[in-house]
Amino acid sequence: MDSTTLFYLIIGILLFQFIMDTWLDYLNAKKFGEPVPEVLNDIFNSDDYQKSQAYKRENYQFGLLSDSFSTVLTLCFLLFGGFEFIDQLVRGLSDNRIVQALLFFGILGFGSNLIGLPFSYYQTFVIEEKYGFNKTSKSTFVQDLIKGWILVAIVGGGLLALVIWFLQWAGSNFWLYAWGIFILLMVFINLFYSKLIVPLFNKQTPLESGSLKNSIEKYAKKIGFELENIFVIDGSKRSTKSNAYFSGFGKQKRITLFDTLINDLQEDEIVAVLAHEVGHYKRNHVIINLTASILLTGFTLFLLSLFVNNPQLSLAIGVSQPSFHAALIGFVLLYSPISTVTGLAMNYLSRKFEFQADDYAKETFAAEPLITSLKKLSKNSLSNLTPHSAYVFMNYSHPPLAERIRNLRA
């Protein structure tokens, strides 16, 4: 396939993806005004429901604006030689392929973040502020931004340099060595994410002794689950929204509760949420997700190895001198339909796992405290109680609340 055909294929994929996403968002938005399902009619009073509708509509309109801007910007880069301009710039700074790639993606990433900064600021300090969610200070916002850039530069830059080095050393078999590095990194992150990454952004403290900890330990003893690492994270530093998550496996497993969750829920509701998280571990969801991610990464790297040395891929995005970094951009744009399909599969698996974790909590603790906790969390986050089924199918990693409650009461 020549570069011109690839160019028009990339344009077609971008436009199709934008039209499909916009159509799904529109279908979902049309459902905003529908009556709340009967099983959820005790969540919102009329004032709160109107507030939740307004919040969803404002996010929908803002998302449409930001997605349109992003798509137009990408198309302009393709049509008017943006990638060629950056490529020529980095080639004037270094002859080293690794340095060129690092500079190329560094400039693209920094520029993208800088352009997206007003959107991120508006989302946090206007929309989230307006509806009472935002607790992020401007200094925390800037610090998070800088820390994120540094983390991406170190981890992302290091991985990119290794992949190019493997390509120079092993040729078309580079993907096997790169896959090995990715496997090690993914296992490492799964084991130590909460210990090493989270503390860069949030403070974590062991759950204090008291009634809640006693109830959790009593439940853990009942199911024969060794649980020494229960931590509370200062989620209220950034938002009033609540969450809890399970991370790690083996001796590194831990459950993290947001302080907002502890403040919003009753003791039995917190234990029910924790039982749900334990269910993910007991049903091997952590290992299955990790395995699926590893296999998907290997598949993606293998496909990359088939195309990365094709000069037409670089030419297709307007870069006159073929290179790994230009081909990688072309590959990512062409890979979009495949990533959509794999994303659908992963979302389906995730929704199935949520039902299984809910079932585990119901079987080992109780259904009703989990139901009331889910309702409270939905109310406090003004979540969408009437999503469109097509939108759920394409985008949701968790089942809609009504489906989860029906399953818990079955």
LOLOGU-217151 format. One record per residue (C-alpha): x, y, z; chain; residue number from 1; residue in one letter. Coordinates in Angstrom, 2 decimals, always signed. Layout:
# LOLOGU-217151
       X       Y       Z unit pos code
       X       Y       Z    A NUM    a
...
***
This chain:
# LOLOGU-217151
       X       Y       Z unit pos code
   +0.00   +0.00   +0.00    A   1    m
   +1.50   +3.36   -1.03    A   2    d
   +1.79   +6.43   +1.20    A   3    s
   -1.09   +8.30   -0.44    A   4    t
   -3.51   +5.44   +0.17    A   5    t
   -2.28   +5.14   +3.77    A   6    l
   -2.71   +8.90   +4.22    A   7    f
   -6.35   +8.82   +3.15    A   8    y
   -6.91   +5.69   +5.24    A   9    l
   -5.60   +7.50   +8.32    A  10    i
   -7.83  +10.51   +7.59    A  11    i
  -10.80   +8.19   +7.13    A  12    g
  -10.10   +6.39  +10.43    A  13    i
   -9.83   +9.69  +12.32    A  14    l
  -13.08  +11.02  +10.87    A  15    l
  -14.94   +7.72  +11.38    A  16    f
  -13.76   +7.51  +14.98    A  17    q
  -14.84  +11.09  +15.67    A  18    f
  -18.25  +10.61  +14.03    A  19    i
  -18.86   +7.34  +15.88    A  20    m
  -17.87   +8.81  +19.26    A  21    d
  -19.95  +11.94  +18.64    A  22    t
  -22.97   +9.85  +17.66    A  23    w
  -22.65   +7.67  +20.77    A  24    l
  -22.34  +10.77  +22.96    A  25    d
  -25.45  +12.20  +21.29    A  26    y
  -27.44   +9.00  +21.87    A  27    l
  -26.33   +8.99  +25.50    A  28    n
  -27.24  +12.67  +25.95    A  29    a
  -30.75  +12.03  +24.60    A  30    k
  -31.29   +9.68  +27.56    A  31    k
  -30.44  +12.32  +30.17    A  32    f
  -34.04  +13.42  +30.58    A  33    g
  -35.57   +9.97  +30.94    A  34    e
  -37.22   +8.89  +34.21    A  35    p
  -34.93   +7.21  +36.72    A  36    v
  -35.31   +3.39  +36.78    A  37    p
  -37.62   +2.22  +39.55    A  38    e
  -34.85   +0.49  +41.47    A  39    v
  -33.03   +3.85  +41.67    A  40    l
  -35.90   +6.23  +42.37    A  41    n
  -34.78   +6.76  +45.97    A  42    d
  -31.34   +8.14  +45.03    A  43    i
  -32.20  +11.68  +43.95    A  44    f
  -34.85  +14.12  +45.08    A  45    n
  -36.15  +16.41  +42.33    A  46    s
  -33.57  +19.15  +42.99    A  47    d
  -30.63  +16.74  +43.06    A  48    d
  -31.88  +15.04  +39.90    A  49    y
  -32.04  +18.36  +38.06    A  50    q
  -28.52  +19.11  +39.28    A  51    k
  -27.26  +15.73  +38.01    A  52    s
  -28.91  +16.36  +34.62    A  53    q
  -27.28  +19.78  +34.34    A  54    a
  -23.89  +18.32  +35.29    A  55    y
  -24.15  +15.61  +32.63    A  56    k
  -25.25  +18.06  +29.94    A  57    r
  -22.43  +20.45  +30.72    A  58    e
  -19.86  +17.65  +30.56    A  59    n
  -21.39  +16.43  +27.30    A  60    y
  -21.14  +19.87  +25.69    A  61    q
  -17.61  +20.40  +26.97    A  62    f
  -16.55  +16.93  +25.77    A  63    g
  -17.93  +17.65  +22.32    A  64    l
  -15.91  +20.87  +22.16    A  65    l
  -12.64  +19.33  +23.39    A  66    s
  -12.96  +16.23  +21.16    A  67    d
  -13.71  +18.37  +18.11    A  68    s
  -10.71  +20.57  +18.84    A  69    f
   -8.42  +17.55  +19.26    A  70    s
   -9.61  +15.96  +16.02    A  71    t
   -9.26  +19.18  +14.03    A  72    v
   -5.77  +19.73  +15.45    A  73    l
   -4.65  +16.20  +14.45    A  74    t
   -6.09  +16.64  +10.97    A  75    l
   -4.29  +19.98  +10.58    A  76    c
   -1.01  +18.37  +11.61    A  77    f
   -1.51  +15.73   +8.92    A  78    l
   -2.72  +18.11   +6.20    A  79    l
   -0.28  +20.98   +6.75    A  80    f
   +2.99  +19.20   +7.57    A  81    g
   +3.11  +19.48  +11.36    A  82    g
   +4.89  +16.17  +11.82    A  83    f
   +7.39  +17.04   +9.07    A  84    e
   +8.16  +20.37  +10.77    A  85    f
   +8.95  +18.71  +14.11    A  86    i
  +10.91  +15.94  +12.39    A  87    d
  +13.13  +18.45  +10.58    A  88    q
  +13.58  +20.39  +13.80    A  89    l
  +14.86  +17.37  +15.76    A  90    v
  +17.07  +16.23  +12.88    A  91    r
  +18.77  +19.62  +13.05    A  92    g
  +19.50  +19.05  +16.74    A  93    l
  +20.94  +15.50  +16.61    A  94    s
  +21.96  +12.70  +14.26    A  95    d
  +21.29  +10.00  +16.86    A  96    n
  +18.08   +8.05  +16.17    A  97    r
  +17.26   +7.57  +19.84    A  98    i
  +17.80  +11.25  +20.67    A  99    v
  +15.75  +12.26  +17.63    A 100    q
  +12.84  +10.07  +18.74    A 101    a
  +13.00  +11.33  +22.33    A 102    l
  +13.01  +14.95  +21.13    A 103    l
  +10.24  +14.27  +18.60    A 104    f
   +7.85  +12.74  +21.13    A 105    f
   +8.97  +15.16  +23.83    A 106    g
   +8.00  +18.15  +21.68    A 107    i
   +4.73  +16.50  +20.59    A 108    l
   +3.83  +15.51  +24.15    A 109    g
   +4.74  +18.86  +25.70    A 110    f
   +2.91  +20.76  +22.96    A 111    g
   -0.17  +18.54  +23.30    A 112    s
   -0.24  +19.02  +27.08    A 113    n
   +0.24  +22.76  +26.73    A 114    l
   -2.61  +23.06  +24.22    A 115    i
   -4.82  +20.84  +26.36    A 116    g
   -4.05  +22.78  +29.54    A 117    l
   -6.94  +25.28  +29.19    A 118    p
   -9.38  +22.39  +28.73    A 119    f
   -8.05  +20.58  +31.79    A 120    s
   -8.14  +23.79  +33.82    A 121    y
  -11.72  +24.54  +32.77    A 122    y
  -12.85  +21.00  +33.58    A 123    q
  -11.33  +21.18  +37.06    A 124    t
  -11.85  +24.77  +38.15    A 125    f
  -15.08  +25.63  +36.34    A 126    v
  -17.26  +22.53  +35.82    A 127    i
  -16.10  +20.44  +38.82    A 128    e
  -15.99  +23.59  +40.97    A 129    e
  -19.48  +24.65  +39.92    A 130    k
  -21.01  +21.35  +41.06    A 131    y
  -19.10  +21.18  +44.32    A 132    g
  -16.63  +18.42  +43.45    A 133    f
  -13.31  +20.21  +43.08    A 134    n
  -10.98  +20.46  +46.07    A 135    k
   -7.79  +20.83  +44.02    A 136    t
   -5.81  +23.98  +44.71    A 137    s
   -4.08  +25.71  +41.83    A 138    k
   -0.69  +24.85  +43.30    A 139    s
   -1.65  +21.14  +43.51    A 140    t
   -2.91  +21.32  +39.91    A 141    f
   +0.44  +22.69  +38.72    A 142    v
   +2.44  +20.22  +40.85    A 143    q
   +0.42  +17.27  +39.48    A 144    d
   +1.07  +18.53  +35.96    A 145    l
   +4.83  +18.80  +36.48    A 146    i
   +5.09  +15.45  +38.29    A 147    k
   +3.12  +13.80  +35.49    A 148    g
   +5.44  +15.25  +32.85    A 149    w
   +8.53  +14.09  +34.75    A 150    i
   +7.09  +10.58  +35.24    A 151    l
   +6.18  +10.26  +31.55    A 152    v
   +9.59  +11.58  +30.51    A 153    a
  +11.44   +9.06  +32.71    A 154    i
   +9.30   +5.96  +32.16    A 155    v
   +8.04   +6.70  +28.63    A 156    g
  +11.38   +8.06  +27.45    A 157    g
  +13.25   +5.11  +28.91    A 158    g
  +10.92   +2.59  +27.25    A 159    l
  +11.13   +4.38  +23.90    A 160    l
  +14.92   +4.45  +24.02    A 161    a
  +15.05   +0.73  +24.85    A 162    l
  +12.63   -0.19  +22.04    A 163    v
  +14.71   +1.72  +19.46    A 164    i
  +17.92   +0.20  +20.80    A 165    w
  +16.39   -3.29  +20.50    A 166    f
  +15.32   -2.45  +16.93    A 167    l
  +18.89   -1.44  +16.04    A 168    q
  +20.34   -4.51  +17.71    A 169    w
  +17.81   -7.29  +16.90    A 170    a
  +16.13   -6.02  +13.76    A 171    g
  +12.58   -7.28  +13.17    A 172    s
  +12.79   -9.48  +16.30    A 173    n
  +13.03   -6.37  +18.49    A 174    f
   +9.42   -6.81  +19.60    A 175    w
  +10.28   -9.94  +21.62    A 176    l
  +12.87   -8.10  +23.71    A 177    y
  +10.63   -5.05  +24.02    A 178    a
   +7.78   -7.31  +25.13    A 179    w
   +9.99   -8.79  +27.83    A 180    g
  +10.73   -5.31  +29.20    A 181    i
   +7.03   -4.39  +29.09    A 182    f
   +6.13   -7.58  +30.97    A 183    i
   +8.62   -6.78  +33.71    A 184    l
   +7.34   -3.22  +33.95    A 185    l
   +3.68   -4.25  +34.06    A 186    m
   +4.30   -6.83  +36.79    A 187    v
   +6.38   -4.29  +38.72    A 188    f
   +3.65   -1.63  +38.47    A 189    i
   +0.98   -4.11  +39.57    A 190    n
   +3.06   -5.05  +42.60    A 191    l
   +4.38   -1.66  +43.63    A 192    f
   +2.09   +0.99  +42.10    A 193    y
   +0.58   +1.91  +45.48    A 194    s
   +3.97   +1.94  +47.18    A 195    k
   +5.98   +3.91  +44.64    A 196    l
   +3.68   +5.85  +42.27    A 197    i
   +0.71   +6.88  +44.41    A 198    v
   +2.86   +8.58  +47.09    A 199    p
   +4.15  +10.98  +44.44    A 200    l
   +0.64  +12.47  +44.27    A 201    f
   -1.21  +11.44  +47.43    A 202    n
   -0.60  +10.73  +51.07    A 203    k
   -1.43   +7.20  +52.22    A 204    q
   -1.78   +6.19  +55.86    A 205    t
   -2.60   +2.81  +57.43    A 206    p
   -6.21   +2.57  +58.58    A 207    l
   -6.34   +3.56  +62.24    A 208    e
   -7.35   +1.10  +64.94    A 209    s
  -11.00   +1.31  +65.87    A 210    g
  -14.43   -0.04  +65.10    A 211    s
  -14.03   +0.09  +61.29    A 212    l
  -10.70   -1.71  +61.31    A 213    k
  -12.09   -4.32  +63.71    A 214    n
  -15.07   -4.93  +61.40    A 215    s
  -12.78   -5.29  +58.39    A 216    i
  -10.45   -7.69  +60.23    A 217    e
  -13.45   -9.70  +61.42    A 218    k
  -14.68  -10.04  +57.83    A 219    y
  -11.19  -10.95  +56.55    A 220    a
  -10.87  -13.64  +59.23    A 221    k
  -14.31  -15.02  +58.33    A 222    k
  -13.33  -15.59  +54.68    A 223    i
   -9.76  -16.68  +55.48    A 224    g
   -8.21  -13.71  +53.72    A 225    f
   -4.87  -12.41  +54.96    A 226    e
   -5.22   -8.65  +54.82    A 227    l
   -2.57   -6.61  +56.59    A 228    e
   -2.33   -3.69  +54.19    A 229    n
   -5.40   -1.44  +54.49    A 230    i
   -4.63   +2.16  +53.62    A 231    f
   -6.52   +5.43  +53.53    A 232    v
   -5.66   +7.89  +50.76    A 233    i
   -6.31  +11.63  +50.94    A 234    d
   -8.65  +11.75  +47.94    A 235    g
  -10.36  +14.81  +49.46    A 236    s
   -7.23  +16.77  +48.53    A 237    k
   -8.53  +16.89  +44.96    A 238    r
  -12.22  +15.95  +44.87    A 239    s
  -15.26  +15.10  +46.95    A 240    t
  -15.83  +11.96  +44.85    A 241    k
  -15.15   +8.61  +46.51    A 242    s
  -13.41   +5.43  +45.47    A 243    n
  -11.70   +2.25  +46.67    A 244    a
   -9.40   -0.11  +44.83    A 245    y
   -7.44   -3.33  +45.17    A 246    f
   -3.84   -3.53  +43.95    A 247    s
   -1.00   -6.02  +43.92    A 248    g
   -0.97   -9.72  +44.63    A 249    f
   +0.83  -12.11  +46.96    A 250    g
   +2.44  -10.34  +49.89    A 251    k
   +2.12   -7.00  +48.08    A 252    q
   -1.69   -7.01  +47.93    A 253    k
   -3.41   -4.06  +49.54    A 254    r
   -6.77   -2.32  +49.66    A 255    i
   -6.91   +1.45  +49.49    A 256    t
   -9.93   +3.43  +50.70    A 257    l
  -10.44   +7.09  +49.88    A 258    f
  -10.98   +9.26  +52.96    A 259    d
  -14.11  +10.60  +51.23    A 260    t
  -15.47   +7.04  +51.08    A 261    l
  -14.98   +6.62  +54.82    A 262    i
  -16.71   +9.93  +55.46    A 263    n
  -19.66   +9.23  +53.13    A 264    d
  -20.53   +5.64  +54.07    A 265    l
  -21.62   +3.74  +57.16    A 266    q
  -19.35   +1.08  +58.62    A 267    e
  -21.21   -1.93  +57.17    A 268    d
  -21.32   -0.20  +53.77    A 269    e
  -17.53   +0.28  +53.81    A 270    i
  -17.02   -3.39  +54.67    A 271    v
  -19.37   -4.30  +51.79    A 272    a
  -17.29   -2.18  +49.39    A 273    v
  -14.16   -3.84  +50.72    A 274    l
  -15.79   -7.26  +50.23    A 275    a
  -16.38   -6.32  +46.60    A 276    h
  -12.68   -5.43  +46.22    A 277    e
  -11.63   -8.68  +47.90    A 278    v
  -13.92  -10.44  +45.41    A 279    g
  -11.76   -9.16  +42.57    A 280    h
   -8.75  -10.81  +44.18    A 281    y
  -10.51  -14.05  +45.11    A 282    k
  -11.87  -14.43  +41.59    A 283    r
   -8.34  -13.89  +40.16    A 284    n
   -9.37  -10.73  +38.30    A 285    h
   -6.05   -9.04  +39.05    A 286    v
   -4.07  -11.89  +37.46    A 287    i
   -6.48  -12.26  +34.53    A 288    i
   -6.37   -8.54  +33.74    A 289    n
   -2.58   -8.53  +34.00    A 290    l
   -2.32  -11.57  +31.71    A 291    t
   -4.72  -10.04  +29.18    A 292    a
   -2.75   -6.78  +29.18    A 293    s
   +0.52   -8.65  +28.66    A 294    i
   -0.88  -10.64  +25.73    A 295    l
   -2.41   -7.54  +24.18    A 296    l
   +0.88   -5.69  +24.51    A 297    t
   +2.72   -8.56  +22.82    A 298    g
   +0.18   -8.60  +19.98    A 299    f
   +0.53   -4.84  +19.48    A 300    t
   +4.33   -4.98  +19.47    A 301    l
   +4.26   -7.87  +16.99    A 302    f
   +2.06   -5.86  +14.62    A 303    l
   +4.37   -2.88  +15.06    A 304    l
   +7.34   -5.07  +14.02    A 305    s
   +5.57   -5.87  +10.74    A 306    l
   +5.10   -2.23   +9.78    A 307    f
   +7.79   -0.19  +11.50    A 308    v
  +10.38   -0.63   +8.73    A 309    n
   +7.92   +0.30   +5.99    A 310    n
   +8.94   +3.78   +4.76    A 311    p
   +5.41   +4.35   +3.40    A 312    q
   +4.15   +4.66   +6.97    A 313    l
   +6.40   +7.67   +7.64    A 314    s
   +5.56   +9.22   +4.28    A 315    l
   +1.85   +8.79   +4.99    A 316    a
   +1.96  +11.30   +7.86    A 317    i
   +3.91  +13.80   +5.74    A 318    g
   +7.45  +13.05   +6.99    A 319    v
   +9.89  +13.02   +4.06    A 320    s
  +12.68  +11.01   +5.74    A 321    q
  +11.45   +7.66   +7.09    A 322    p
  +12.21   +6.95  +10.76    A 323    s
  +11.02   +4.82  +13.66    A 324    f
   +9.35   +7.73  +15.44    A 325    h
   +7.41   +8.82  +12.34    A 326    a
   +6.38   +5.23  +11.56    A 327    a
   +5.24   +4.82  +15.17    A 328    l
   +2.89   +7.80  +14.82    A 329    i
   +1.48   +6.34  +11.60    A 330    g
   +1.09   +2.93  +13.23    A 331    f
   -0.76   +4.37  +16.25    A 332    v
   -3.21   +6.20  +13.97    A 333    l
   -3.82   +3.09  +11.85    A 334    l
   -4.09   +0.86  +14.93    A 335    y
   -7.09   +2.80  +16.26    A 336    s
   -9.78   +0.41  +14.91    A 337    p
   -7.96   -2.57  +16.43    A 338    i
   -7.62   -0.79  +19.79    A 339    s
  -11.35   -0.05  +19.67    A 340    t
  -12.12   -3.76  +19.25    A 341    v
   -9.71   -4.83  +21.99    A 342    t
  -11.10   -2.06  +24.20    A 343    g
  -14.60   -3.47  +23.71    A 344    l
  -13.37   -6.91  +24.78    A 345    a
  -11.60   -5.54  +27.86    A 346    m
  -14.65   -3.48  +28.85    A 347    n
  -16.91   -6.51  +28.48    A 348    y
  -14.55   -8.54  +30.64    A 349    l
  -14.40   -5.74  +33.22    A 350    s
  -18.21   -5.47  +33.44    A 351    r
  -18.43   -9.24  +33.90    A 352    k
  -15.83   -9.07  +36.67    A 353    f
  -17.79   -6.33  +38.45    A 354    e
  -20.84   -8.60  +38.61    A 355    f
  -18.66  -11.43  +39.94    A 356    q
  -17.14   -9.19  +42.62    A 357    a
  -20.64   -8.00  +43.59    A 358    d
  -21.75  -11.64  +43.86    A 359    d
  -18.77  -12.41  +46.08    A 360    y
  -19.64   -9.52  +48.41    A 361    a
  -23.27  -10.70  +48.54    A 362    k
  -22.27  -14.30  +49.30    A 363    e
  -19.63  -13.55  +51.93    A 364    t
  -21.06  -10.40  +53.56    A 365    f
  -24.44   -8.97  +52.50    A 366    a
  -26.11   -7.48  +49.43    A 367    a
  -28.04   -4.61  +51.01    A 368    e
  -25.07   -2.64  +52.44    A 369    p
  -23.36   -2.84  +49.04    A 370    l
  -26.56   -1.63  +47.34    A 371    i
  -26.92   +1.36  +49.67    A 372    t
  -23.23   +2.21  +49.29    A 373    s
  -23.48   +2.13  +45.49    A 374    l
  -26.52   +4.40  +45.63    A 375    k
  -24.79   +6.88  +47.90    A 376    k
  -21.67   +6.94  +45.76    A 377    l
  -23.79   +7.50  +42.63    A 378    s
  -25.67  +10.34  +44.26    A 379    k
  -22.52  +11.99  +45.55    A 380    n
  -20.87  +11.86  +42.11    A 381    s
  -24.06  +12.83  +40.19    A 382    l
  -23.53   +9.78  +37.99    A 383    s
  -25.64   +8.97  +34.94    A 384    n
  -28.47   +6.63  +35.97    A 385    l
  -29.95   +6.28  +32.45    A 386    t
  -27.04   +5.61  +30.05    A 387    p
  -27.75   +4.48  +26.50    A 388    h
  -27.10   +0.77  +25.96    A 389    s
  -24.83   +1.41  +22.94    A 390    a
  -22.78   +3.89  +24.96    A 391    y
  -22.47   +1.37  +27.78    A 392    v
  -21.38   -1.34  +25.34    A 393    f
  -18.67   +0.87  +23.84    A 394    m
  -17.39   +2.78  +26.85    A 395    n
  -18.39   +1.39  +30.25    A 396    y
  -15.93   -0.67  +32.27    A 397    s
  -18.60   -1.05  +35.01    A 398    h
  -22.21   -2.13  +34.53    A 399    p
  -24.86   +0.60  +34.93    A 400    p
  -26.01   +0.96  +38.52    A 401    l
  -29.53   -0.36  +37.86    A 402    a
  -28.12   -3.61  +36.44    A 403    e
  -25.80   -4.06  +39.41    A 404    r
  -28.63   -3.62  +41.89    A 405    i
  -30.91   -6.03  +40.01    A 406    r
  -28.08   -8.57  +40.03    A 407    n
  -27.47   -8.10  +43.76    A 408    l
  -31.17   -8.59  +44.52    A 409    r
  -31.57  -11.62  +42.26    A 410    a
***
